[in-house]
């Protein structure tokens, strides 16, 4: 059974940093794409970043490019999202997701974590 467990969210002041983690288990993810999405109250879930587990290639939403970095640790089966220069508009519930091939469309992802809250105060 596939399980994705996010951690690392919290409350931070604008300009601060947080690192989110997504621990994956239940299958081999070597041919999978791992994505981070977020959803703010009253808004649609939106793509943040993704990484190919096999190649390590990455892709970011324009709104986070240059501030966020997605990475993976194959030995720990964990994907990270390093978030720097945080802004109040980054406040959202952040989700980790997985699917076989990389896309940026949230409803194409098969597996989801429970989410971790990130709140950025001004």
MOPAC internal coordinates of N, CA, C and O (Angstrom, degrees):
PM7 1SCF
backbone

  N    0.0000 0     0.00 0     0.00 0    0    0    0
  C    1.4615 1     0.00 0     0.00 0    1    0    0
  C    1.5257 1   109.67 1     0.00 0    2    1    0
  O    1.2310 1   120.93 1   -55.65 1    3    2    1
  N    1.3114 1   115.83 1   124.35 1    3    2    1
  C    1.4582 1   120.57 1  -178.45 1    5    3    2
  C    1.5260 1   109.86 1   -71.97 1    6    5    3
  O    1.2310 1   121.59 1   -45.36 1    7    6    5
  N    1.3051 1   114.57 1   134.64 1    7    6    5
  C    1.4585 1   120.09 1   177.39 1    9    7    6
  C    1.5165 1   109.35 1  -136.06 1   10    9    7
  O    1.2310 1   120.81 1   -48.75 1   11   10    9
  N    1.3240 1   116.05 1   131.25 1   11   10    9
  C    1.4602 1   122.71 1   174.62 1   13   11   10
  C    1.5194 1   107.16 1  -121.12 1   14   13   11
  O    1.2310 1   120.81 1   -54.78 1   15   14   13
  N    1.3258 1   116.05 1   125.22 1   15   14   13
  C    1.4602 1   120.39 1  -176.83 1   17   15   14
  C    1.5198 1   109.16 1  -125.03 1   18   17   15
  O    1.2310 1   120.96 1   -64.85 1   19   18   17
  N    1.3324 1   115.77 1   115.15 1   19   18   17
  C    1.4575 1   121.11 1   179.10 1   21   19   18
  C    1.5265 1   110.76 1   -90.09 1   22   21   19
  O    1.2310 1   121.57 1   -27.30 1   23   22   21
  N    1.3181 1   114.59 1   152.70 1   23   22   21
  C    1.4616 1   120.93 1   174.27 1   25   23   22
  C    1.5191 1   108.28 1  -155.67 1   26   25   23
  O    1.2310 1   120.95 1   -11.58 1   27   26   25
  N    1.3280 1   115.79 1   168.42 1   27   26   25
  C    1.4557 1   120.38 1   174.13 1   29   27   26
  C    1.5166 1   115.53 1   104.29 1   30   29   27
  O    1.2310 1   120.07 1   175.77 1   31   30   29
  N    1.3286 1   117.47 1    -4.23 1   31   30   29
  C    1.4572 1   118.95 1   178.50 1   33   31   30
  C    1.5139 1   111.41 1   -71.20 1   34   33   31
  O    1.2310 1   120.95 1    -8.72 1   35   34   33
  N    1.3236 1   115.79 1   171.28 1   35   34   33
  C    1.4540 1   120.17 1   179.44 1   37   35   34
  C    1.5044 1   111.73 1   167.64 1   38   37   35
  O    1.2310 1   121.54 1    12.28 1   39   38   37
  N    1.3377 1   114.66 1  -167.72 1   39   38   37
  C    1.4506 1   122.49 1   179.00 1   41   39   38
  C    1.5226 1   108.76 1  -104.53 1   42   41   39
  O    1.2310 1   120.76 1   -50.00 1   43   42   41
  N    1.3257 1   116.16 1   130.00 1   43   42   41
  C    1.4654 1   120.90 1  -178.58 1   45   43   42
  C    1.5274 1   108.69 1  -143.13 1   46   45   43
  O    1.2310 1   120.92 1   -28.23 1   47   46   45
  N    1.3151 1   115.85 1   151.77 1   47   46   45
  C    1.4579 1   119.78 1   176.79 1   49   47   46
  C    1.5249 1   110.52 1   -78.98 1   50   49   47
  O    1.2310 1   121.38 1   -24.98 1   51   50   49
  N    1.3125 1   114.97 1   155.02 1   51   50   49
  C    1.4628 1   120.01 1   176.60 1   53   51   50
  C    1.5284 1   109.87 1   -54.70 1   54   53   51
  O    1.2310 1   121.39 1   -42.68 1   55   54   53
  N    1.3264 1   114.95 1   137.32 1   55   54   53
  C    1.4558 1   120.91 1  -176.40 1   57   55   54
  C    1.5165 1   113.94 1    92.02 1   58   57   55
  O    1.2310 1   120.64 1   168.91 1   59   58   57
  N    1.3191 1   116.38 1   -11.09 1   59   58   57
  C    1.4509 1   121.04 1  -179.08 1   61   59   58
  C    1.5204 1   112.85 1   -83.19 1   62   61   59
  O    1.2310 1   121.38 1     5.87 1   63   62   61
  N    1.3386 1   114.96 1  -174.13 1   63   62   61
  C    1.4617 1   121.70 1  -176.28 1   65   63   62
  C    1.5247 1   110.75 1  -132.91 1   66   65   63
  O    1.2310 1   121.70 1   -26.47 1   67   66   65
  N    1.3174 1   114.35 1   153.53 1   67   66   65
  C    1.4632 1   122.73 1   171.43 1   69   67   66
  C    1.5162 1   107.91 1  -145.16 1   70   69   67
  O    1.2310 1   120.84 1   -27.39 1   71   70   69
  N    1.3302 1   116.00 1   152.61 1   71   70   69
  C    1.4594 1   120.18 1   172.78 1   73   71   70
  C    1.5203 1   108.30 1  -122.55 1   74   73   71
  O    1.2310 1   121.25 1   -60.63 1   75   74   73
  N    1.3260 1   115.22 1   119.37 1   75   74   73
  C    1.4568 1   121.22 1   175.81 1   77   75   74
  C    1.5203 1   109.82 1   -92.23 1   78   77   75
  O    1.2310 1   121.21 1   -33.11 1   79   78   77
  N    1.3260 1   115.29 1   146.89 1   79   78   77
  C    1.4639 1   121.45 1   176.85 1   81   79   78
  C    1.5148 1   109.34 1  -123.47 1   82   81   79
  O    1.2310 1   121.08 1   -31.31 1   83   82   81
  N    1.3269 1   115.55 1   148.69 1   83   82   81
  C    1.4615 1   122.17 1   175.59 1   85   83   82
  C    1.5238 1   107.17 1  -133.45 1   86   85   83
  O    1.2310 1   120.88 1   -72.31 1   87   86   85
  N    1.3179 1   115.92 1   107.69 1   87   86   85
  C    1.4566 1   121.49 1   179.06 1   89   87   86
  C    1.5196 1   108.83 1   -90.69 1   90   89   87
  O    1.2310 1   120.73 1   -57.22 1   91   90   89
  N    1.3386 1   116.22 1   122.78 1   91   90   89
  C    1.4574 1   122.05 1  -175.95 1   93   91   90
  C    1.5248 1   110.47 1  -108.03 1   94   93   91
  O    1.2310 1   120.69 1   -40.02 1   95   94   93
  N    1.3237 1   116.29 1   139.98 1   95   94   93
  C    1.4643 1   120.79 1   178.80 1   97   95   94
  C    1.5215 1   109.68 1  -151.60 1   98   97   95
  O    1.2310 1   121.23 1   -14.69 1   99   98   97
  N    1.3284 1   115.26 1   165.31 1   99   98   97
  C    1.4561 1   119.62 1   173.82 1  101   99   98
  C    1.5089 1   115.78 1   104.38 1  102  101   99
  O    1.2310 1   120.35 1   168.40 1  103  102  101
  N    1.3314 1   116.94 1   -11.60 1  103  102  101
  C    1.4647 1   119.60 1   176.52 1  105  103  102
  C    1.5171 1   107.90 1  -167.17 1  106  105  103
  O    1.2310 1   121.27 1    -2.42 1  107  106  105
  N    1.3338 1   115.18 1   177.58 1  107  106  105
  C    1.4595 1   120.72 1   175.17 1  109  107  106
  C    1.5212 1   108.49 1   -87.08 1  110  109  107
  O    1.2310 1   120.42 1   -55.19 1  111  110  109
  N    1.3082 1   116.81 1   124.81 1  111  110  109
  C    1.4522 1   121.04 1  -176.12 1  113  111  110
  C    1.5258 1   113.09 1  -102.17 1  114  113  111
  O    1.2310 1   120.09 1  -168.24 1  115  114  113
  N    1.3173 1   117.44 1    11.76 1  115  114  113
  C    1.4587 1   119.84 1  -172.95 1  117  115  114
  C    1.5236 1   112.75 1   -61.53 1  118  117  115
  O    1.2310 1   119.52 1   152.45 1  119  118  117
  N    1.3247 1   118.53 1   -27.55 1  119  118  117
  C    1.4636 1   120.58 1   179.13 1  121  119  118
  C    1.5235 1   112.27 1  -103.71 1  122  121  119
  O    1.2310 1   120.65 1  -161.64 1  123  122  121
  N    1.2910 1   116.37 1    18.36 1  123  122  121
  C    1.4497 1   120.93 1  -175.08 1  125  123  122
  C    1.5180 1   111.83 1  -104.75 1  126  125  123
  O    1.2310 1   122.00 1   -18.22 1  127  126  125
  N    1.3188 1   113.78 1   161.78 1  127  126  125
  C    1.4574 1   123.45 1   172.66 1  129  127  126
  C    1.5243 1   107.43 1  -109.70 1  130  129  127
  O    1.2310 1   120.90 1   -45.70 1  131  130  129
  N    1.3116 1   115.89 1   134.30 1  131  130  129
  C    1.4590 1   121.33 1   179.10 1  133  131  130
  C    1.5200 1   108.94 1  -111.38 1  134  133  131
  O    1.2310 1   121.11 1   -48.95 1  135  134  133
  N    1.3072 1   115.48 1   131.05 1  135  134  133
  C    1.4580 1   119.68 1  -178.25 1  137  135  134
  C    1.5103 1   112.08 1  -125.01 1  138  137  135
  O    1.2310 1   121.61 1   -26.34 1  139  138  137
  N    1.3222 1   114.52 1   153.66 1  139  138  137
  C    1.4559 1   122.01 1   170.26 1  141  139  138
  C    1.5323 1   107.38 1  -113.71 1  142  141  139
  O    1.2310 1   121.66 1   -47.75 1  143  142  141
  N    1.3198 1   114.43 1   132.25 1  143  142  141
  C    1.4520 1   122.10 1   176.92 1  145  143  142
  C    1.5238 1   107.99 1  -127.75 1  146  145  143
  O    1.2310 1   120.50 1   -15.70 1  147  146  145
  N    1.3215 1   116.64 1   164.30 1  147  146  145
  C    1.4582 1   120.04 1   176.71 1  149  147  146
  C    1.5196 1   110.16 1  -143.60 1  150  149  147
  O    1.2310 1   121.83 1   -25.56 1  151  150  149
  N    1.3201 1   114.11 1   154.44 1  151  150  149
  C    1.4516 1   119.44 1   179.33 1  153  151  150
  C    1.5230 1   109.23 1  -142.21 1  154  153  151
  O    1.2310 1   121.38 1   -61.18 1  155  154  153
  N    1.3188 1   114.97 1   118.82 1  155  154  153
  C    1.4607 1   121.41 1   176.34 1  157  155  154
  C    1.5246 1   108.55 1   -92.60 1  158  157  155
  O    1.2310 1   120.10 1   -23.28 1  159  158  157
  N    1.3276 1   117.41 1   156.72 1  159  158  157
  C    1.4726 1   120.32 1  -179.58 1  161  159  158
  C    1.5179 1   111.56 1   -56.17 1  162  161  159
  O    1.2310 1   121.00 1   -50.09 1  163  162  161
  N    1.3396 1   115.69 1   129.91 1  163  162  161
  C    1.4533 1   120.96 1   177.84 1  165  163  162
  C    1.5125 1   115.06 1    78.68 1  166  165  163
  O    1.2310 1   120.65 1  -176.34 1  167  166  165
  N    1.3376 1   116.36 1     3.66 1  167  166  165
  C    1.4717 1   119.65 1  -178.79 1  169  167  166
  C    1.5186 1   110.34 1  -120.52 1  170  169  167
  O    1.2310 1   121.30 1   -17.40 1  171  170  169
  N    1.3341 1   115.12 1   162.60 1  171  170  169
  C    1.4566 1   120.46 1   177.08 1  173  171  170
  C    1.5172 1   110.38 1   -75.16 1  174  173  171
  O    1.2310 1   121.53 1   -25.11 1  175  174  173
  N    1.3260 1   114.67 1   154.89 1  175  174  173
  C    1.4544 1   119.19 1   174.48 1  177  175  174
  C    1.5227 1   108.54 1   -65.93 1  178  177  175
  O    1.2310 1   120.38 1   -43.93 1  179  178  177
  N    1.3262 1   116.88 1   136.07 1  179  178  177
  C    1.4622 1   119.87 1  -177.50 1  181  179  178
  C    1.5182 1   111.24 1  -128.70 1  182  181  179
  O    1.2310 1   122.00 1   -28.54 1  183  182  181
  N    1.3164 1   113.78 1   151.46 1  183  182  181
  C    1.4554 1   122.32 1   178.85 1  185  183  182
  C    1.5223 1   109.90 1   -71.10 1  186  185  183
  O    1.2310 1   121.20 1   -38.83 1  187  186  185
  N    1.3412 1   115.32 1   141.17 1  187  186  185
  C    1.4652 1   121.11 1   177.17 1  189  187  186
  C    1.5307 1   110.62 1  -115.99 1  190  189  187
  O    1.2310 1   120.82 1   125.00 1  191  190  189
  N    1.3345 1   116.03 1   -55.00 1  191  190  189
  C    1.4676 1   120.04 1  -176.78 1  193  191  190
  C    1.5261 1   108.58 1  -162.56 1  194  193  191
  O    1.2310 1   120.42 1   -20.51 1  195  194  193
  N    1.3283 1   116.81 1   159.49 1  195  194  193
  C    1.4553 1   120.61 1   175.69 1  197  195  194
  C    1.5139 1   109.15 1  -147.24 1  198  197  195
  O    1.2310 1   121.19 1   -21.36 1  199  198  197
  N    1.3359 1   115.34 1   158.64 1  199  198  197
  C    1.4573 1   121.47 1   178.94 1  201  199  198
  C    1.5181 1   109.37 1  -144.63 1  202  201  199
  O    1.2310 1   120.94 1   -42.86 1  203  202  201
  N    1.3079 1   115.80 1   137.14 1  203  202  201
  C    1.4583 1   121.24 1   173.70 1  205  203  202
  C    1.5154 1   108.05 1   -80.37 1  206  205  203
  O    1.2310 1   120.68 1   -55.57 1  207  206  205
  N    1.3442 1   116.31 1   124.43 1  207  206  205
  C    1.4561 1   118.15 1  -175.86 1  209  207  206
  C    1.5254 1   111.27 1   -65.20 1  210  209  207
  O    1.2310 1   120.16 1   145.23 1  211  210  209
  N    1.3254 1   117.30 1   -34.77 1  211  210  209
  C    1.4602 1   119.93 1  -176.15 1  213  211  210
  C    1.5257 1   112.69 1   -78.44 1  214  213  211
  O    1.2310 1   120.34 1   133.05 1  215  214  213
  N    1.3317 1   116.95 1   -46.95 1  215  214  213
  C    1.4666 1   119.17 1  -174.51 1  217  215  214
  C    1.5210 1   113.32 1   -94.17 1  218  217  215
  O    1.2310 1   120.73 1   157.15 1  219  218  217
  N    1.3203 1   116.21 1   -22.85 1  219  218  217
  C    1.4608 1   119.82 1  -176.10 1  221  219  218
  C    1.5150 1   114.18 1    81.35 1  222  221  219
  O    1.2310 1   120.29 1  -176.45 1  223  222  221
  N    1.3282 1   117.06 1     3.55 1  223  222  221
  C    1.4623 1   118.77 1  -179.84 1  225  223  222
  C    1.5317 1   109.66 1   -67.47 1  226  225  223
  O    1.2310 1   121.13 1   -35.54 1  227  226  225
  N    1.3171 1   115.44 1   144.46 1  227  226  225
  C    1.4580 1   121.51 1  -173.98 1  229  227  226
  C    1.5209 1   112.00 1  -125.12 1  230  229  227
  O    1.2310 1   121.35 1   -19.24 1  231  230  229
  N    1.3222 1   115.03 1   160.76 1  231  230  229
  C    1.4569 1   121.14 1   177.85 1  233  231  230
  C    1.5186 1   107.45 1  -152.74 1  234  233  231
  O    1.2310 1   120.75 1   -39.47 1  235  234  233
  N    1.3482 1   116.18 1   140.53 1  235  234  233
  C    1.4627 1   120.69 1  -174.65 1  237  235  234
  C    1.5192 1   112.07 1  -128.70 1  238  237  235
  O    1.2310 1   121.55 1   -27.55 1  239  238  237
  N    1.3062 1   114.64 1   152.45 1  239  238  237
  C    1.4575 1   119.81 1   168.92 1  241  239  238
  C    1.5269 1   108.12 1   -69.57 1  242  241  239
  O    1.2310 1   120.67 1   -32.06 1  243  242  241
  N    1.3124 1   116.32 1   147.94 1  243  242  241
  C    1.4676 1   120.13 1  -178.72 1  245  243  242
  C    1.5288 1   111.15 1   -58.94 1  246  245  243
  O    1.2310 1   120.51 1   147.83 1  247  246  245
  N    1.3192 1   116.63 1   -32.17 1  247  246  245
  C    1.4674 1   120.39 1  -175.36 1  249  247  246
  C    1.5234 1   113.28 1   -68.43 1  250  249  247
  O    1.2310 1   119.88 1   162.04 1  251  250  249
  N    1.3349 1   117.84 1   -17.96 1  251  250  249
  C    1.4687 1   120.31 1  -177.88 1  253  251  250
  C    1.5240 1   112.41 1  -119.10 1  254  253  251
  O    1.2310 1   120.15 1   175.26 1  255  254  253
  N    1.3081 1   117.33 1    -4.74 1  255  254  253
  C    1.4607 1   120.95 1  -176.83 1  257  255  254
  C    1.5274 1   110.12 1   -59.86 1  258  257  255
  O    1.2310 1   121.15 1   -47.78 1  259  258  257
  N    1.3270 1   115.40 1   132.22 1  259  258  257
  C    1.4598 1   120.51 1  -178.63 1  261  259  258
  C    1.5108 1   113.71 1    87.91 1  262  261  259
  O    1.2310 1   119.72 1   167.17 1  263  262  261
  N    1.3162 1   118.13 1   -12.83 1  263  262  261
  C    1.4732 1   121.57 1   179.25 1  265  263  262
  C    1.5288 1   111.65 1  -113.92 1  266  265  263
  O    1.2310 1   120.19 1   143.94 1  267  266  265
  N    1.3371 1   117.24 1   -36.06 1  267  266  265
  C    1.4580 1   122.53 1  -177.76 1  269  267  266
  C    1.5252 1   109.85 1  -107.06 1  270  269  267
  O    1.2310 1   120.96 1   -32.32 1  271  270  269
  N    1.3245 1   115.78 1   147.68 1  271  270  269
  C    1.4612 1   121.80 1   176.33 1  273  271  270
  C    1.5185 1   109.35 1  -134.39 1  274  273  271
  O    1.2310 1   120.97 1   -54.23 1  275  274  273
  N    1.3314 1   115.76 1   125.77 1  275  274  273
  C    1.4644 1   120.96 1   176.28 1  277  275  274
  C    1.5209 1   108.16 1   -99.91 1  278  277  275
  O    1.2310 1   120.79 1   -39.60 1  279  278  277
  N    1.3276 1   116.09 1   140.40 1  279  278  277
  C    1.4699 1   120.52 1   179.39 1  281  279  278
  C    1.5151 1   108.68 1  -149.93 1  282  281  279
  O    1.2310 1   120.91 1   -10.30 1  283  282  281
  N    1.3504 1   115.86 1   169.70 1  283  282  281
  C    1.4613 1   118.52 1   177.95 1  285  283  282
  C    1.5157 1   110.07 1  -138.94 1  286  285  283
  O    1.2310 1   121.54 1   -26.34 1  287  286  285
  N    1.3175 1   114.66 1   153.66 1  287  286  285
  C    1.4638 1   122.52 1   175.58 1  289  287  286
  C    1.5226 1   105.70 1  -120.91 1  290  289  287
  O    1.2310 1   121.13 1   -75.87 1  291  290  289
  N    1.3284 1   115.44 1   104.13 1  291  290  289
  C    1.4644 1   119.69 1  -175.43 1  293  291  290
  C    1.5266 1   111.75 1   -62.14 1  294  293  291
  O    1.2310 1   120.30 1   141.15 1  295  294  293
  N    1.3012 1   117.03 1   -38.85 1  295  294  293
  C    1.4658 1   120.62 1  -177.09 1  297  295  294
  C    1.5287 1   111.65 1   -64.83 1  298  297  295
  O    1.2310 1   120.80 1   146.95 1  299  298  297
  N    1.3286 1   116.07 1   -33.05 1  299  298  297
  C    1.4565 1   120.14 1  -178.26 1  301  299  298
  C    1.5252 1   112.28 1   -98.41 1  302  301  299
  O    1.2310 1   120.14 1   178.67 1  303  302  301
  N    1.3385 1   117.33 1    -1.33 1  303  302  301
  C    1.4660 1   120.90 1  -177.43 1  305  303  302
  C    1.5288 1   111.22 1    52.31 1  306  305  303
  O    1.2310 1   121.29 1  -135.97 1  307  306  305
  N    1.3135 1   115.14 1    44.03 1  307  306  305
  C    1.4665 1   121.02 1  -174.18 1  309  307  306
  C    1.5213 1   109.94 1  -130.87 1  310  309  307
  O    1.2310 1   121.67 1   -40.40 1  311  310  309
  N    1.3169 1   114.41 1   139.60 1  311  310  309
  C    1.4643 1   122.16 1   175.57 1  313  311  310
  C    1.5221 1   107.72 1  -112.69 1  314  313  311
  O    1.2310 1   121.08 1   -37.38 1  315  314  313
  N    1.3287 1   115.54 1   142.62 1  315  314  313
  C    1.4599 1   120.84 1  -176.93 1  317  315  314
  C    1.5295 1   110.54 1  -120.79 1  318  317  315
  O    1.2310 1   121.53 1   -26.35 1  319  318  317
  N    1.3156 1   114.69 1   153.65 1  319  318  317
  C    1.4552 1   120.63 1   170.42 1  321  319  318
  C    1.5260 1   106.97 1  -130.91 1  322  321  319
  O    1.2310 1   120.99 1   -75.61 1  323  322  321
  N    1.3229 1   115.72 1   104.39 1  323  322  321
  C    1.4522 1   121.17 1   176.13 1  325  323  322
  C    1.5158 1   108.46 1   -85.20 1  326  325  323
  O    1.2310 1   120.82 1   -58.38 1  327  326  325
  N    1.3111 1   116.04 1   121.62 1  327  326  325
  C    1.4657 1   121.23 1  -175.96 1  329  327  326
  C    1.5215 1   109.43 1  -117.04 1  330  329  327
  O    1.2310 1   120.62 1   -65.54 1  331  330  329
  N    1.3217 1   116.43 1   114.46 1  331  330  329
  C    1.4580 1   122.55 1   179.24 1  333  331  330
  C    1.5258 1   110.17 1  -114.28 1  334  333  331
  O    1.2310 1   121.07 1   -15.09 1  335  334  333
  N    1.3216 1   115.57 1   164.91 1  335  334  333
  C    1.4724 1   121.48 1   178.31 1  337  335  334
  C    1.5216 1   111.16 1    48.67 1  338  337  335
  O    1.2310 1   121.09 1  -131.62 1  339  338  337
  N    1.3090 1   115.51 1    48.38 1  339  338  337
  C    1.4647 1   120.52 1  -175.74 1  341  339  338
  C    1.5148 1   111.52 1   -65.40 1  342  341  339
  O    1.2310 1   121.58 1   -33.87 1  343  342  341
  N    1.3272 1   114.58 1   146.13 1  343  342  341
  C    1.4605 1   122.72 1  -179.49 1  345  343  342
  C    1.5273 1   109.06 1  -120.97 1  346  345  343
  O    1.2310 1   120.04 1   -23.59 1  347  346  345
  N    1.3254 1   117.52 1   156.41 1  347  346  345
  C    1.4712 1   119.03 1   177.73 1  349  347  346
  C    1.5295 1   112.64 1   -55.53 1  350  349  347
  O    1.2310 1   120.28 1   148.44 1  351  350  349
  N    1.3268 1   117.07 1   -31.56 1  351  350  349
  C    1.4710 1   119.20 1   179.88 1  353  351  350
  C    1.5208 1   113.35 1   -73.00 1  354  353  351
  O    1.2310 1   120.06 1   174.70 1  355  354  353
  N    1.3269 1   117.48 1    -5.30 1  355  354  353
  C    1.4628 1   120.90 1   173.56 1  357  355  354
  C    1.5290 1   111.26 1   -82.93 1  358  357  355
  O    1.2310 1   120.05 1   173.18 1  359  358  357
  N    1.3179 1   117.52 1    -6.82 1  359  358  357
  C    1.4607 1   121.15 1   179.96 1  361  359  358
  C    1.5230 1   110.34 1   -61.84 1  362  361  359
  O    1.2310 1   120.89 1   -55.55 1  363  362  361
  N    1.3345 1   115.91 1   124.45 1  363  362  361
  C    1.4637 1   121.30 1  -177.20 1  365  363  362
  C    1.5208 1   109.34 1  -177.00 1  366  365  363
  O    1.2310 1   121.59 1    -8.36 1  367  366  365
  N    1.3239 1   114.56 1   171.64 1  367  366  365
  C    1.4610 1   121.26 1   168.44 1  369  367  366
  C    1.5251 1   106.11 1   -89.92 1  370  369  367
  O    1.2310 1   120.49 1   -57.62 1  371  370  369
  N    1.3195 1   116.67 1   122.38 1  371  370  369
  C    1.4615 1   122.15 1  -175.81 1  373  371  370
  C    1.5246 1   109.62 1  -100.89 1  374  373  371
  O    1.2310 1   121.62 1   -49.50 1  375  374  373
  N    1.3338 1   114.50 1   130.50 1  375  374  373
  C    1.4527 1   121.85 1  -177.59 1  377  375  374
  C    1.5268 1   110.62 1  -117.41 1  378  377  375
  O    1.2310 1   121.25 1   -34.68 1  379  378  377
  N    1.3138 1   115.22 1   145.32 1  379  378  377
  C    1.4480 1   123.34 1   170.13 1  381  379  378
  C    1.5303 1   107.19 1  -101.15 1  382  381  379
  O    1.2310 1   120.48 1   -36.96 1  383  382  381
  N    1.3369 1   116.69 1   143.04 1  383  382  381
  C    1.4628 1   120.19 1  -178.91 1  385  383  382
  C    1.5251 1   109.74 1  -145.47 1  386  385  383
  O    1.2310 1   120.98 1   -19.33 1  387  386  385
  N    1.3443 1   115.73 1   160.67 1  387  386  385
  C    1.4597 1   120.45 1  -178.45 1  389  387  386
  C    1.5247 1   110.65 1  -140.96 1  390  389  387
  O    1.2310 1   121.54 1   -33.81 1  391  390  389
  N    1.3277 1   114.65 1   146.19 1  391  390  389
  C    1.4563 1   121.61 1   172.77 1  393  391  390
  C    1.5105 1   108.86 1  -156.56 1  394  393  391
  O    1.2310 1   120.26 1   -10.87 1  395  394  393
  N    1.3599 1   117.11 1   169.13 1  395  394  393
  C    1.4501 1   120.41 1  -174.40 1  397  395  394
  C    1.5161 1   113.28 1   -66.82 1  398  397  395
  O    1.2310 1   119.87 1   136.86 1  399  398  397
  N    1.3279 1   117.85 1   -43.14 1  399  398  397
  C    1.4677 1   120.58 1  -175.68 1  401  399  398
  C    1.5151 1   109.26 1  -123.71 1  402  401  399
  O    1.2310 1   121.06 1   -33.17 1  403  402  401
  N    1.3148 1   115.58 1   146.83 1  403  402  401
  C    1.4587 1   120.00 1  -173.38 1  405  403  402
  C    1.5215 1   113.04 1   -72.02 1  406  405  403
  O    1.2310 1   121.20 1   -53.47 1  407  406  405
  N    1.3031 1   115.30 1   126.53 1  407  406  405
  C    1.4622 1   123.40 1   168.55 1  409  407  406
  C    1.5216 1   107.05 1  -141.08 1  410  409  407
  O    1.2310 1   120.92 1    -7.37 1  411  410  409
  N    1.3238 1   115.85 1   172.63 1  411  410  409
  C    1.4567 1   120.63 1   177.47 1  413  411  410
  C    1.5224 1   111.45 1  -112.51 1  414  413  411
  O    1.2310 1   120.48 1  -166.92 1  415  414  413
  N    1.3206 1   116.68 1    13.08 1  415  414  413
  C    1.4668 1   122.13 1  -176.44 1  417  415  414
  C    1.5174 1   109.27 1   -99.86 1  418  417  415
  O    1.2310 1   120.58 1   -60.38 1  419  418  417
  N    1.3238 1   116.49 1   119.62 1  419  418  417
  C    1.4547 1   118.62 1  -169.84 1  421  419  418
  C    1.5217 1   112.81 1   -64.64 1  422  421  419
  O    1.2310 1   119.34 1   145.76 1  423  422  421
  N    1.3330 1   118.86 1   -34.24 1  423  422  421
  C    1.4655 1   118.59 1  -175.68 1  425  423  422
  C    1.5228 1   112.99 1   -78.88 1  426  425  423
  O    1.2310 1   120.46 1  -176.05 1  427  426  425
  N    1.3244 1   116.73 1     3.95 1  427  426  425
  C    1.4578 1   120.50 1   174.15 1  429  427  426
  C    1.5288 1   111.84 1   -97.60 1  430  429  427
  O    1.2310 1   120.40 1   178.64 1  431  430  429
  N    1.3259 1   116.84 1    -1.36 1  431  430  429
  C    1.4558 1   120.20 1   179.23 1  433  431  430
  C    1.5288 1   109.92 1   -91.03 1  434  433  431
  O    1.2310 1   121.44 1   -42.64 1  435  434  433
  N    1.3438 1   114.84 1   137.36 1  435  434  433
  C    1.4596 1   120.53 1  -172.59 1  437  435  434
  C    1.5284 1   113.61 1   -88.70 1  438  437  435
  O    1.2310 1   121.08 1   145.41 1  439  438  437
  N    1.3110 1   115.55 1   -34.59 1  439  438  437
  C    1.4595 1   120.23 1  -173.05 1  441  439  438
  C    1.5226 1   109.88 1  -121.20 1  442  441  439
  O    1.2310 1   121.59 1   -39.93 1  443  442  441
  N    1.3332 1   114.56 1   140.07 1  443  442  441
  C    1.4676 1   121.25 1  -176.52 1  445  443  442
  C    1.5138 1   111.62 1  -136.42 1  446  445  443
  O    1.2310 1   121.40 1   -32.91 1  447  446  445
  N    1.3153 1   114.93 1   147.09 1  447  446  445
  C    1.4479 1   120.35 1   170.02 1  449  447  446
  C    1.5189 1   109.86 1   -86.50 1  450  449  447
  O    1.2310 1   121.46 1     3.13 1  451  450  449
  N    1.3297 1   114.81 1  -176.87 1  451  450  449
  C    1.4665 1   120.20 1  -175.94 1  453  451  450
  C    1.5275 1   112.29 1   -87.80 1  454  453  451
  O    1.2310 1   120.53 1   166.17 1  455  454  453
  N    1.3207 1   116.60 1   -13.83 1  455  454  453
  C    1.4566 1   121.12 1   177.66 1  457  455  454
  C    1.5166 1   112.75 1    96.91 1  458  457  455
  O    1.2310 1   121.15 1   -26.99 1  459  458  457
  N    1.3329 1   115.40 1   153.01 1  459  458  457
  C    1.4587 1   121.87 1   174.90 1  461  459  458
  C    1.5269 1   107.78 1  -136.32 1  462  461  459
  O    1.2310 1   120.67 1   -45.62 1  463  462  461
  N    1.3208 1   116.33 1   134.38 1  463  462  461
  C    1.4567 1   121.51 1  -173.39 1  465  463  462
  C    1.5206 1   111.31 1   -82.53 1  466  465  463
  O    1.2310 1   121.31 1   -47.95 1  467  466  465
  N    1.3218 1   115.10 1   132.05 1  467  466  465
  C    1.4590 1   122.32 1   173.10 1  469  467  466
  C    1.5295 1   107.43 1  -119.33 1  470  469  467
  O    1.2310 1   120.88 1   -55.79 1  471  470  469
  N    1.3160 1   115.93 1   124.21 1  471  470  469
  C    1.4543 1   121.49 1   178.92 1  473  471  470
  C    1.5261 1   108.94 1  -125.09 1  474  473  471
  O    1.2310 1   120.94 1   -56.19 1  475  474  473
  N    1.3312 1   115.81 1   123.81 1  475  474  473
  C    1.4608 1   121.34 1  -178.78 1  477  475  474
  C    1.5221 1   108.23 1  -113.91 1  478  477  475
  O    1.2310 1   121.07 1   -61.84 1  479  478  477
  N    1.3091 1   115.55 1   118.16 1  479  478  477
  C    1.4664 1   120.37 1  -178.80 1  481  479  478
  C    1.5306 1   110.22 1   -92.09 1  482  481  479
  O    1.2310 1   121.29 1   -31.89 1  483  482  481
  N    1.3262 1   115.13 1   148.11 1  483  482  481
  C    1.4764 1   119.66 1  -178.03 1  485  483  482
  C    1.5228 1   111.37 1   -89.84 1  486  485  483
  O    1.2310 1   120.10 1   180.00 1  487  486  485

